[in-house]
Amino acid sequence: MTLGYIRGFFRKMSSSASAPLVPVGVRGMKVLDRDKFLRNIKVPILKVKEENLSKITQISKSYFLKLEDFKPVRSIEEGEDAIFKKCIFLNPEKVSQWADIAESDRTALTKLDVTESNFDNKEIQLCYENWRFEAIFKAVLPENEEGVSGFSQIGHIIHLNLRDHLLDYRPLIGQVLVDKIKTCRTVVNKCVSIDNTYRNFSMELIGGDEDYFVTVKENLCIFQFDFSKVYWNPRLGKEHERILSYLKPGDCLFDIFCGVGPFAVPTAKRKIKVFANDLNPDSFKWLNHNAKNNKVNSAFFKSFNKDGKDFICNEFKDYIISLCKGDEKLDGTIHITMNLPAMAVEFLKYFNGLIKDEDLAEKFNQEIIVYVYCFALGDDHVAIAKKMVNENIGSNITSLITDVFDVRNVSPNKEMMRVTFKLTKEILFRTSEVLSEPPLKKLCV
Ligand SMILES: C[S@@+](CC[C@H](N)C(=O)[O-])C[C@H]1O[C@@H](n2cnc3c(N)ncnc32)[C@H](O)[C@@H]1O
């Protein structure tokens, strides 16, 4: 033991209250052995009379020993102490002596006849059931390295993205989460980064049942799907809600990369016409299931299982032509959502000169708003996102951009951005001569 360590050790010991409340002797455990979590520990207590108990507990609440399956206020067993009927267990990390209780609280307790003489210590035995998962991970996983930081829960599934140094601990981490989180029945770990076409995760079961069928609620709709086959991100709920708030009765929505319907289903449910598309057959299946399950009126909902390019060049184009010809009627705005941040900007070029018919162009007077998502890597995320849109649509449309919104941080220096812009008829009905302008240098996405 080095001198530095000894000094640090004594400094810690001499501080008022420091007994760490974690299991001991389990560091490095790879397969869960619940019996090894038994620990005898001396904890501070207050022995009190029954009268004024609610006032006393109110004052001492912030010092309670809070553990799972553990009552901090208990009756003292008969005969153990005649005058005092109740025992309040305090947190040894906060209190090791009477003086560790704040002066104002001590004064208030004294007025209720609770003084230093009521303060004592008691040995208790804690077991696996008493420890929270945070305390277990802290005691088991490698010291001074990043632990299990942040995870998402999708219905009954907990989804982790473990660092390499934690991979050997997968069985233990999975089992502890199943044991400790009441709503969790399945734990999966992401195997590789999310880079496949359908944006679903390649995942490995590390705890609980192999059951990937989940039910979640978002924006007043129920969504059901097989999480192993489709994309769902619980962190996008707020963004879905924001877009929904922009849609008004009489509008219509084209959702090009719709997934299982978090934009499309609530929109159609509000009787706003939706054209929803996704290339993944499983997303398409669950999209239709969710529309039906949420009692969406089929007059407001059409679904497609196509590549985004085909969807733009056929369904969207045909709809615009029908509006021009008067075969379709629309009072409001056409909204287009493009949530495929890794690639969506590359689909913007299909809008450029989509309809080459000047007669139709004269008849078109509808407003179209595009919400396109992208990942911006670098310092100025707003400028990067604008640049990506300009370069991919093939002309400078900066003046048509109405908003550049930072949706969420994905990783250090990588933001998911949303660019909102007006898709004008000048872009949509651009003739081939204009298109033959020197192309802009493409940015690598
Ligand atoms: C990031 S997810 C977004 C899903 C949903 N809009 C949301 O907000 O949760 C992107 C979706 O695009 C779909 N997709 C990927 N490539 C596509 C393509 N070329 N054409 C159409 N859909 C595609 C994926 O299957 C996935 O469901």
The ligand as an ORCA input file, in Angstrom:
! r2SCAN-3c Opt
* xyz 0 1
  C     -34.874      5.738    -38.883
  S     -36.218      4.734    -39.317
  C     -37.544      5.846    -39.048
  C     -38.843      5.187    -38.780
  C     -39.948      6.113    -38.308
  N     -40.248      7.141    -39.279
  C     -39.601      6.752    -36.982
  O     -39.578      7.989    -36.889
  O     -39.378      6.047    -35.980
  C     -36.043      4.678    -41.052
  C     -36.970      3.728    -41.787
  O     -36.662      3.798    -43.178
  C     -36.805      2.525    -43.755
  N     -35.999      2.513    -44.987
  C     -34.683      2.339    -45.110
  N     -34.307      2.463    -46.388
  C     -35.414      2.770    -47.087
  C     -35.673      3.050    -48.469
  N     -34.700      3.059    -49.361
  N     -36.923      3.325    -48.806
  C     -37.940      3.339    -47.905
  N     -37.764      3.060    -46.604
  C     -36.511      2.791    -46.194
  C     -36.347      1.561    -42.684
  O     -36.913      0.290    -42.863
  C     -36.838      2.253    -41.391
  O     -38.092      1.768    -41.002
*
